[in-house]
C-alpha cells in the first residue's frame, strides 16, 4: 500500500465519479477544486509562458497546439466538453 496525498489523480477520478452521480463516501476536502479540474492553473501558466518565453511555450504545449487547442482556453474547452457530455446523457440515455 502506498500513502495517498491531496492532489493525487485518484481524487480527481473520485470527484468525476461523484459528479456523475455515484455515491462514494468521502470527506470532500480531499477532492480537487473545480478550478483545478477545469485546468485554470494550466491556462494561467500558458498565458504567462506565452508572454515571457515563447519557445518554452511552444515546447511545453506542443500537444495542445498540434490538436488546434490554445492552452489558455483550456477552461472554456473543458466547459464545452462537459456540456456536450451532459447534453448527450440527459433523460437517462
N, C-alpha and C positions, 0 to 999 in steps of 0.2 A: 504494500500500500504506500502511496505517496501522498503527502500532505497537499491540500489544495490552498491556493492563495486567492484573495479577492482579485478579480480581473482575469481569472483563468477562462479559457474558451468554453469550458464546460458550463460556466454560469451564463454565458451568452446563449448557449443552447437551451439551458433551463428557462431563461427568460422567453425565448422563442416558443418553447413548448407551452408555457403558462399563458402567454399572449394568445396562443392558438386555442386555448380553452381547456387544456389538460389541468387537472387538479393535482399539483405536486407540492407537498408541504415544503415550505422554505420560509426563512425569516424576512426575505425581501431586501435586507441590507447587503446581501452578497451579490445581488443582481446588478449588472451594469446599467448606467443611466441611459435614458433614451437618446441623449446627445451622443453618447459613445457608440451606441448601436447604429445610429444614423451616419456615423463617420465624420462628425463635425470636427474632431481633432485632426483627422486626415486632411480635410478641406482647409483648415486653418494653416496647417504645416505646408500644404501645397501652395497656398497663396503666398506665404512668406518666402518659400524656396523659389518660387517663380520670379519674385522681385529681386531677391538677393543673389541667387546662384542659378541662372537658367540652365546651365549644363547639368548640375546635380538634379534639378527638377526633371529634365528630360530622362535622365538615367533612372532615377527612383520611380518615376511614374510612367515608364515606357509601356507597361502593360495596359494601363488605363488609356493612354494616348493612342495606342495601336487599336484599341477597341472603339475609338471615337468618343471616349468619355473624358471630360475635363475633371480632374480630381477635385477641383474647387467646387464642383457641382454635385459631389457625391451625396450630400444630404437630400438634395432635390431629386436625384435619381432614385435614392432609397425610397422616398415618399411615393414616387410614381410607381415603382415596382410593387411596393406594399399595397397600394390602392388597386393595382391590376389583379393581384392575388386575391385580395379581399372581395373584389367585384366578381371574380370567377367562382368564388365559393359561397356567395350569398344564396340563401334559401336551402342550404344543406347539400348543394350539388358537389 
